[in-house]
Amino acid sequence: MPNQVRPSSSTGCPGTTPNPSGFDGTQCVNSGPMTNGQSYTVVFPTPGNYKLVDLGHASQNGVVHVLDTSLPLPHDQAYYDRFAARTRRDLFLQGQVDSVVGYLDSLRTGGHEVTAGVGGITATAGGQQNVSVMRFMQPRVDIRAGDTVEWSNVDPSTPHTITFGIEPLNLKTPSGNVSTDADGGLHATISSTDDNVNSGYIVASANDRTGVEQSALGVTHFRVTFTQPGIYPYICALHDELGMTGMVVVH
């Protein structure tokens, strides 16, 4: 996801900036989307405190503190290493708790409902962070022809997709064969293992803030009715490389 360093008065970046980029607090710097193994370098020529945000995860942010070269750091490197290790441990522990809670919840919902990712927002001294379990908590569902399966994203800020068949270029937008139910949930019908269906992003709406226009309602439920027997594999097109895959077996 894009990572952005910006001054507090900035409302956004016009686009991706070069790697490496310099940042002096007057114009934002944006890495653009990054995949596993990629890096992005920002050089800070001016002392100051600069906010860092992940544009793909609304509640994931931090602060970069830049001191003048003549000033000593408040702590030595060993302290920062210990602090980072402790924060990482706490985040993972929270994630394990959420995973168990989400799994038990999926068992209670019944055979036709799938929890599509669980997570939470946790606070650290550096800012808010997302703790997300990138899994379909009930990865295999067995149903009868004519039944409907419903996926629900209970993560507060991380989007997921339910994608059958070929991944579209625009993952964020539902495919043309997806309609909206009366309760706001999305719905598609699959009649063949060759059908291509994409839910678009299912995610809760962003948090509202004073002085900012109210955010639109989020879509957190996606339903598919299966009319024919078969094996229907699907993925979260955003996180399948992390193991977020599933299967619907229609008898």
C-alpha positions as CSV (number, residue, x, y, z in Angstrom):
1,M,0.0,0.0,0.0
2,P,1.2,3.6,-0.5
3,N,3.1,5.1,2.4
4,Q,3.1,8.9,2.7
5,V,5.1,11.4,4.6
6,R,3.4,14.8,4.7
7,P,3.1,18.1,6.6
8,S,0.1,18.4,8.9
9,S,-1.6,20.9,6.6
10,S,-1.4,18.7,3.5
11,T,-4.6,16.9,2.3
12,G,-2.9,14.4,0.0
13,C,-0.2,13.7,-2.6
14,P,-0.6,14.3,-6.3
15,G,1.0,11.0,-7.0
16,T,4.0,8.8,-6.5
17,T,7.3,10.6,-5.9
18,P,10.8,9.3,-6.9
19,N,12.7,6.8,-4.8
20,P,14.7,8.1,-3.0
21,S,12.9,11.4,-2.2
22,G,13.8,14.3,0.0
23,F,11.2,15.7,2.4
24,D,11.5,19.1,4.1
25,G,8.0,19.4,5.5
26,T,6.5,21.5,2.7
27,Q,5.4,19.0,0.1
28,C,4.3,15.4,0.7
29,V,6.3,12.3,-0.4
30,N,4.5,9.2,-1.5
31,S,6.0,5.8,-2.2
32,G,3.0,4.4,-4.2
33,P,1.9,0.8,-3.7
34,M,4.6,-1.5,-2.4
35,T,4.8,-5.3,-2.4
36,N,6.8,-7.6,-0.2
37,G,10.5,-7.0,-0.4
38,Q,10.3,-3.5,-1.8
39,S,11.8,-0.5,0.0
40,Y,11.5,3.2,-0.2
41,T,13.9,5.8,1.0
42,V,13.2,9.3,2.3
43,V,15.9,11.8,3.2
44,F,15.1,14.4,5.8
45,P,17.3,17.5,5.4
46,T,15.4,19.6,8.0
47,P,14.8,18.8,11.7
48,G,11.2,18.4,12.7
49,N,8.5,15.9,13.5
50,Y,6.7,14.4,10.5
51,K,3.6,12.3,10.3
52,L,3.8,9.0,8.3
53,V,0.6,7.4,7.1
54,D,-0.4,4.3,5.1
55,L,-3.0,5.4,2.6
56,G,-4.3,1.9,2.3
57,H,-5.0,1.5,6.0
58,A,-6.7,4.5,7.6
59,S,-5.6,3.8,11.1
60,Q,-2.0,2.9,10.5
61,N,0.3,5.8,11.1
62,G,3.4,6.9,12.9
63,V,5.8,9.8,13.4
64,V,9.4,10.4,12.2
65,H,11.4,12.5,14.6
66,V,14.3,14.2,12.9
67,L,16.9,15.8,15.2
68,D,19.7,18.2,14.2
69,T,23.0,16.4,13.8
70,S,24.5,18.3,16.7
71,L,21.9,16.9,19.1
72,P,22.2,13.5,20.8
73,L,19.3,11.0,20.4
74,P,17.2,10.6,23.6
75,H,18.2,6.9,23.8
76,D,20.8,4.6,22.3
77,Q,20.2,2.1,19.5
78,A,19.8,-0.8,21.9
79,Y,16.8,1.0,23.5
80,Y,15.1,1.5,20.2
81,D,15.8,-2.2,19.2
82,R,14.2,-3.4,22.5
83,F,11.2,-1.0,22.0
84,A,10.6,-2.2,18.5
85,A,10.8,-5.8,19.6
86,R,8.4,-5.3,22.4
87,T,5.9,-3.4,20.2
88,R,6.1,-6.2,17.5
89,R,5.6,-8.9,20.2
90,D,2.5,-7.1,21.6
91,L,1.0,-6.6,18.1
92,F,1.5,-10.3,17.3
93,L,0.0,-11.4,20.6
94,Q,-3.0,-9.2,19.9
95,G,-3.3,-10.7,16.5
96,Q,-3.3,-14.3,17.9
97,V,-6.1,-13.3,20.3
98,D,-8.1,-11.9,17.4
99,S,-7.5,-15.0,15.4
100,V,-8.9,-17.3,18.1
101,V,-11.9,-15.0,18.7
102,G,-12.6,-14.8,14.9
103,Y,-12.3,-18.5,14.5
104,L,-14.7,-19.3,17.3
105,D,-17.1,-16.7,16.0
106,S,-17.1,-18.4,12.6
107,L,-18.0,-21.7,14.1
108,R,-21.0,-20.1,15.7
109,T,-22.3,-18.4,12.6
110,G,-23.2,-21.6,10.8
111,G,-22.2,-23.4,7.6
112,H,-23.2,-20.7,5.1
113,E,-21.3,-17.8,6.7
114,V,-17.6,-17.0,6.5
115,T,-15.7,-14.5,8.5
116,A,-13.5,-12.7,5.9
117,G,-10.6,-11.6,8.0
118,V,-10.5,-10.3,11.5
119,G,-8.5,-7.5,13.1
120,G,-8.3,-4.6,15.4
121,I,-6.8,-1.2,15.9
122,T,-4.2,-1.0,18.6
123,A,-2.4,2.1,19.9
124,T,1.4,2.3,20.4
125,A,3.6,5.2,21.4
126,G,4.4,5.8,17.8
127,G,0.8,5.9,16.6
128,Q,-2.1,3.6,15.8
129,Q,-1.5,0.3,14.1
130,N,-3.6,-2.3,12.5
131,V,-3.6,-5.9,13.7
132,S,-5.1,-8.1,10.9
133,V,-5.4,-11.8,10.4
134,M,-5.4,-12.4,6.6
135,R,-7.5,-15.5,6.5
136,F,-11.0,-16.7,5.7
137,M,-11.8,-18.2,9.1
138,Q,-13.9,-21.0,7.6
139,P,-11.8,-21.7,4.4
140,R,-14.0,-24.5,3.2
141,V,-17.8,-24.4,3.0
142,D,-20.0,-27.3,1.9
143,I,-23.5,-26.4,0.6
144,R,-26.2,-27.6,-1.6
145,A,-27.0,-26.3,-5.1
146,G,-29.2,-23.2,-4.7
147,D,-27.7,-22.2,-1.3
148,T,-26.2,-18.8,-0.6
149,V,-22.9,-18.2,1.2
150,E,-22.3,-14.9,3.0
151,W,-18.9,-13.4,3.7
152,S,-18.5,-10.7,6.4
153,N,-15.4,-8.6,7.0
154,V,-15.1,-7.8,10.7
155,D,-11.8,-6.0,10.4
156,P,-12.2,-2.3,11.3
157,S,-10.1,-0.9,8.5
158,T,-8.4,-3.5,6.3
159,P,-10.3,-4.2,3.0
160,H,-10.6,-7.7,1.5
161,T,-12.2,-9.1,-1.7
162,I,-14.0,-12.3,-2.5
163,T,-12.8,-13.1,-6.0
164,F,-13.7,-16.1,-8.1
165,G,-11.9,-16.8,-11.4
166,I,-9.8,-14.2,-13.1
167,E,-8.7,-11.3,-11.1
168,P,-9.9,-8.0,-12.6
169,L,-7.6,-5.0,-13.2
170,N,-9.8,-2.9,-10.9
171,L,-10.0,-4.9,-7.6
172,K,-11.7,-2.1,-5.7
173,T,-14.9,-2.1,-7.8
174,P,-17.4,-5.0,-7.9
175,S,-17.7,-6.8,-11.2
176,G,-20.6,-6.1,-13.4
177,N,-22.5,-9.2,-12.3
178,V,-22.7,-8.1,-8.7
179,S,-25.9,-6.4,-7.5
180,T,-26.9,-4.7,-4.2
181,D,-29.4,-6.3,-1.8
182,A,-32.0,-4.2,0.1
183,D,-29.8,-4.2,3.3
184,G,-26.8,-2.8,1.4
185,G,-24.9,-6.1,1.1
186,L,-23.6,-7.1,-2.3
187,H,-24.9,-10.2,-4.1
188,A,-23.8,-12.3,-7.1
189,T,-25.0,-15.6,-8.6
190,I,-22.5,-18.2,-9.9
191,S,-23.8,-20.9,-12.2
192,S,-20.5,-22.3,-13.5
193,T,-17.0,-23.0,-12.2
194,D,-15.8,-20.8,-15.1
195,D,-17.7,-17.7,-13.9
196,N,-15.7,-14.6,-12.9
197,V,-17.0,-12.7,-9.9
198,N,-15.3,-10.0,-7.8
199,S,-16.9,-8.4,-4.7
200,G,-14.8,-5.3,-4.8
201,Y,-13.5,-4.0,-1.5
202,I,-15.6,-5.1,1.5
203,V,-14.6,-2.9,4.4
204,A,-16.1,-0.8,7.1
205,S,-16.4,3.0,6.4
206,A,-13.6,5.2,7.6
207,N,-13.9,6.9,11.0
208,D,-15.7,10.2,10.9
209,R,-13.9,13.3,12.3
210,T,-15.0,16.7,13.4
211,G,-14.8,19.2,10.5
212,V,-14.4,16.5,7.8
213,E,-17.2,15.5,5.5
214,Q,-19.0,12.4,6.7
215,S,-17.7,9.2,5.2
216,A,-19.9,7.0,3.0
217,L,-21.3,3.7,4.4
218,G,-19.0,0.8,3.9
219,V,-19.9,-2.5,2.5
220,T,-19.0,-5.4,4.8
221,H,-21.1,-8.2,3.5
222,F,-20.9,-10.2,0.2
223,R,-23.2,-13.0,-0.8
224,V,-23.0,-15.6,-3.6
225,T,-25.8,-18.0,-4.6
226,F,-24.5,-21.1,-6.3
227,T,-26.9,-22.8,-8.7
228,Q,-24.8,-25.8,-9.9
229,P,-22.7,-28.5,-8.1
230,G,-18.9,-28.1,-8.3
231,I,-15.8,-26.9,-6.6
232,Y,-15.4,-23.1,-6.5
233,P,-12.0,-21.9,-5.3
234,Y,-11.8,-18.2,-4.4
235,I,-9.2,-15.7,-3.0
236,C,-8.9,-12.3,-1.4
237,A,-7.1,-10.7,-4.4
238,L,-5.4,-8.3,-2.0
239,H,-3.9,-10.9,0.3
240,D,-3.9,-14.3,-1.4
241,E,-0.1,-14.4,-1.4
242,L,-0.4,-14.3,2.4
243,G,-2.6,-17.4,2.3
244,M,-6.0,-15.8,2.2
245,T,-7.8,-18.4,0.0
246,G,-10.9,-20.5,0.3
247,M,-13.2,-23.0,-1.4
248,V,-17.0,-23.5,-1.7
249,V,-18.0,-27.1,-2.5
250,V,-21.5,-27.3,-3.9
251,H,-23.1,-30.8,-3.8
